[in-house]
Amino acid sequence: MVTSADEIHTHLQLAAQATCPDITVTQQLLKEGFHRDLLTKVELGAGDEAIGSCTVAIKEHLPTGLYVDPYELASLQQHNLTEALMFPDTVDVESPEYLATDLAIVVYMKPDPQCARCFKAMLPVHCRYHRPTEDDGEALSLLKSPEILIHCHKSFPSVECWKYSEVEAPCSVRNRHICHWNNVKYKPVNKEVILQVPVGLKQHGALVCAVTFLTTVLCSSLVLAAVCKYGHFSLVHCSE
């Protein structure tokens, strides 16, 4: 029986995939409310010593309902807690969900001291204000599965079988030169992360407007009274 070169190549590919160690990714949201921490852990299944030459990063695609505060991120980077680059690098933190745009962010992971083949990263994310709803007072923000990027200085078999495609990205936060990263296949431990964002109810609109108006009038009156009493004005001038 004669076996063609294509059949041999296909057989070798299937054999390599069968023995390829899994990459597992776990994502977890910490804290409650509008301000959360996204914890991501990546475990490389290979036990090769060459893993020590690898840098691992995740590329998150945040929906319009979420954002990262660039000032908070800069502070975390100064304390060497989180290293990340945003695209675009300017973010309107006051924009509501329906006026915002998607945000991509590359987070450079750190080795996990408790696991020789593991990397982890913490990213603070914040929920934007959403339009009020008709019924349950909740809006959902779906966080898609991240891309896992690996850049290794040494080549070893696992990298080749993990490889899905090759992408370009900055080498690190401090080194903005472009490196070639392997966008790798992985096995997610949990499903896509969904955030439940509390929002107002439309039927409360009239009540909210009335309370806001009365509060504004009351506070303005108190400020005016304080200015007349303690400012450099006489009561006669204020009454005029």
matplotlib code that plots the C-alpha trace (Angstrom):
import matplotlib.pyplot as plt

x = [0.0, 1.4, 0.9, 1.0, 3.1, -0.1, -1.5, 1.8, 1.7, -1.9, -1.1, 1.9, -0.3, -2.9, -0.3, 1.2, -2.2, -3.0, 0.2, 0.1, -0.3, -3.3, -3.1, -5.8, -7.2, -9.2, -10.9, -12.6, -14.2, -13.4, -15.2, -18.8, -20.6, -19.3, -15.6, -14.2, -10.9, -10.5, -8.1, -6.7, -4.6, -2.9, -1.3, 1.0, 0.7, 4.2, 6.9, 9.8, 12.4, 12.3, 9.1, 11.3, 12.3, 8.7, 6.6, 2.9, 0.3, -3.4, -5.3, -8.7, -11.5, -13.6, -17.2, -18.7, -20.1, -16.7, -13.5, -10.1, -9.1, -5.8, -4.7, -5.4, -3.5, -0.5, -0.4, -0.5, 2.4, 4.5, 4.1, 4.9, 1.5, 0.0, 1.6, -0.7, -1.1, -4.5, -5.6, -6.6, -4.6, -7.1, -10.3, -13.3, -14.1, -17.3, -18.9, -22.0, -22.2, -24.3, -21.8, -18.6, -16.4, -14.8, -11.4, -8.6, -5.9, -2.8, -1.9, 1.6, 1.3, 3.7, 4.9, 2.9, 5.3, 3.0, 3.1, 6.1, 4.1, 1.6, 1.1, -1.4, -2.5, -5.0, -6.8, -9.1, -12.3, -15.1, -18.8, -20.2, -23.6, -26.3, -29.7, -32.6, -34.6, -38.3, -38.3, -35.5, -33.1, -30.1, -28.0, -25.5, -21.9, -20.4, -16.6, -15.4, -12.7, -9.2, -6.5, -3.4, -0.1, 3.2, 6.7, 9.6, 13.3, 13.9, 12.0, 10.5, 7.9, 5.0, 5.1, 4.7, 1.6, 0.0, 0.5, -2.7, -1.5, 1.3, 0.5, 2.5, 2.4, 4.8, 7.4, 6.5, 5.3, 8.9, 10.0, 7.6, 9.4, 7.3, 7.7, 6.2, 3.9, 2.2, -1.6, -2.2, -5.1, -6.2, -8.9, -11.1, -11.9, -15.0, -17.4, -17.5, -17.7, -20.9, -21.3, -24.6, -24.7, -27.5, -29.4, -32.4, -36.0, -37.8, -41.0, -39.0, -37.9, -40.6, -39.8, -36.1, -36.5, -38.8, -36.5, -33.4, -35.2, -36.3, -32.8, -31.2, -33.5, -33.0, -29.2, -29.0, -31.1, -28.9, -25.8, -27.3, -28.3, -24.8, -23.2, -25.5, -24.8, -21.1, -19.9, -18.7, -22.2, -24.8, -28.3, -29.6, -27.5, -28.7, -32.3, -31.8]
y = [0.0, 3.4, 6.4, 9.8, 12.7, 14.6, 11.6, 11.3, 15.1, 14.9, 11.9, 13.7, 16.7, 14.6, 12.8, 16.1, 17.5, 14.3, 14.7, 18.5, 19.6, 21.7, 25.4, 26.2, 29.7, 30.7, 34.1, 35.3, 38.6, 39.9, 42.5, 43.7, 46.7, 49.0, 48.5, 45.0, 43.2, 40.7, 37.9, 35.8, 32.6, 30.8, 27.3, 25.9, 22.2, 21.5, 20.7, 21.8, 24.0, 26.3, 27.7, 30.0, 31.8, 32.7, 35.8, 35.4, 38.1, 38.3, 40.5, 41.5, 43.0, 45.0, 45.8, 49.3, 48.6, 48.3, 50.5, 50.7, 53.9, 55.0, 56.9, 54.0, 51.7, 54.1, 54.1, 50.3, 50.2, 52.5, 50.0, 47.1, 45.5, 45.5, 46.0, 46.7, 48.8, 50.1, 50.6, 53.4, 54.8, 57.5, 56.6, 58.8, 57.5, 59.6, 58.3, 56.2, 52.7, 53.8, 56.5, 54.5, 52.5, 49.1, 48.9, 46.5, 46.0, 43.8, 42.7, 41.3, 38.4, 37.6, 34.1, 32.6, 31.7, 28.9, 27.1, 26.6, 26.6, 29.3, 33.0, 35.4, 39.0, 41.3, 44.0, 46.6, 47.1, 49.5, 49.4, 52.3, 53.8, 52.2, 53.3, 52.6, 49.5, 48.6, 45.6, 44.1, 47.0, 45.1, 45.3, 42.6, 43.2, 40.2, 39.8, 37.7, 35.1, 36.7, 36.0, 34.3, 35.5, 33.7, 35.0, 32.6, 33.2, 29.4, 27.1, 23.8, 21.4, 22.6, 26.1, 24.7, 22.6, 25.4, 27.9, 29.1, 32.3, 34.9, 38.5, 41.6, 43.5, 45.6, 43.5, 45.0, 48.2, 49.5, 48.1, 49.4, 47.7, 45.2, 41.5, 38.5, 36.7, 33.3, 33.5, 30.1, 27.7, 27.0, 25.3, 27.7, 26.4, 28.6, 30.1, 33.7, 36.2, 38.1, 41.2, 42.2, 46.0, 47.7, 50.3, 52.5, 51.8, 53.9, 54.2, 56.0, 58.8, 61.4, 60.8, 61.1, 64.3, 65.8, 64.9, 66.2, 69.5, 70.0, 69.1, 71.5, 74.4, 73.6, 73.4, 76.6, 78.4, 77.3, 78.4, 81.8, 82.2, 81.3, 83.8, 86.6, 85.8, 85.1, 86.8, 90.3, 91.6, 93.3, 91.9, 95.1, 94.4, 90.7, 91.7, 94.2]
z = [0.0, -1.1, 1.2, -0.3, 1.1, 2.0, 4.0, 5.9, 6.7, 7.9, 10.0, 11.6, 12.3, 14.0, 16.0, 17.2, 18.2, 20.1, 22.2, 22.5, 26.1, 26.9, 27.8, 30.4, 31.1, 34.1, 34.5, 37.7, 38.7, 42.1, 44.2, 43.6, 42.1, 39.4, 40.2, 39.7, 39.4, 36.5, 37.5, 34.7, 35.2, 32.4, 32.9, 30.2, 30.1, 29.0, 31.5, 29.3, 31.0, 27.9, 29.3, 31.4, 28.3, 27.4, 28.0, 28.2, 27.5, 27.2, 24.8, 26.2, 24.1, 26.4, 25.3, 25.4, 28.9, 30.5, 30.6, 32.2, 33.9, 32.4, 35.5, 37.7, 35.3, 35.3, 39.1, 39.2, 36.6, 38.7, 41.6, 39.3, 40.0, 36.5, 33.1, 30.2, 27.1, 25.8, 22.2, 21.9, 24.7, 25.5, 27.3, 28.1, 31.6, 31.8, 28.6, 29.1, 27.5, 24.5, 23.5, 24.2, 21.9, 22.3, 24.0, 23.4, 26.0, 26.1, 29.7, 30.2, 32.7, 35.6, 36.6, 39.4, 42.2, 43.4, 40.0, 37.8, 34.5, 35.4, 34.8, 36.2, 35.8, 37.5, 35.6, 37.2, 35.1, 35.7, 34.5, 32.5, 33.1, 31.0, 29.8, 32.2, 31.4, 31.5, 33.8, 35.9, 36.5, 35.2, 32.1, 31.0, 29.8, 28.1, 28.3, 25.4, 25.8, 25.6, 23.1, 24.6, 23.2, 23.8, 22.9, 23.5, 23.0, 22.8, 20.5, 21.8, 20.5, 22.5, 21.0, 17.5, 18.4, 20.4, 17.6, 16.0, 14.2, 14.5, 15.5, 16.1, 19.4, 21.6, 23.4, 26.8, 28.4, 28.7, 25.3, 22.7, 19.8, 17.9, 18.7, 16.9, 19.2, 18.8, 19.2, 20.7, 21.1, 24.7, 26.8, 28.8, 32.3, 32.7, 30.2, 29.0, 31.9, 32.2, 34.4, 35.8, 35.9, 38.1, 36.1, 36.7, 35.8, 33.1, 35.2, 37.9, 35.5, 36.6, 40.3, 39.8, 37.9, 40.5, 43.4, 41.5, 40.8, 44.4, 45.7, 43.3, 44.4, 48.1, 47.8, 45.7, 48.3, 51.1, 49.2, 48.5, 52.1, 53.3, 50.8, 52.0, 55.7, 55.7, 52.4, 52.0, 51.3, 53.4, 53.7, 52.0, 49.0, 48.9, 49.2, 46.4]

ax = plt.figure().add_subplot(projection="3d")
ax.plot(x, y, z, "-o")
ax.set_aspect("equal")
plt.show()
